[in-house]
Amino acid sequence: MIKPPRPGEQLRAMVQVRLIAQPEVQRRIAESPRNAPVVGPAKRHERDDKGRSWDIDELSGGAGLERTFRTIVDSLRDSYDLD
């Protein structure tokens, strides 16, 4: 399957926006903007058995959000390649 390529910074921003939109994150930010989680960079790797060629594994300030973060990242990995 050919997936549209996106620059790493765009992929990182897409994950960031989707994560910030989550209700739990919105509650944290309402308490203090400093509680906003920050997504790390997209990193290229060899294409895996699911056809994914990149990943993001860094999430600062995201304790308790790991499952949501992983779901967002994996969904975008299924849809886009790293440019």
Secondary structure, 3 states (H helix, E strand, C coil): CCCCEECHHHHHHHHHHHHHCCHHHHHHHHHCHHHCCEECCCEECCCCCCCCCEECCCEECCCCCHHHHHHHHHHHHHHCEEC
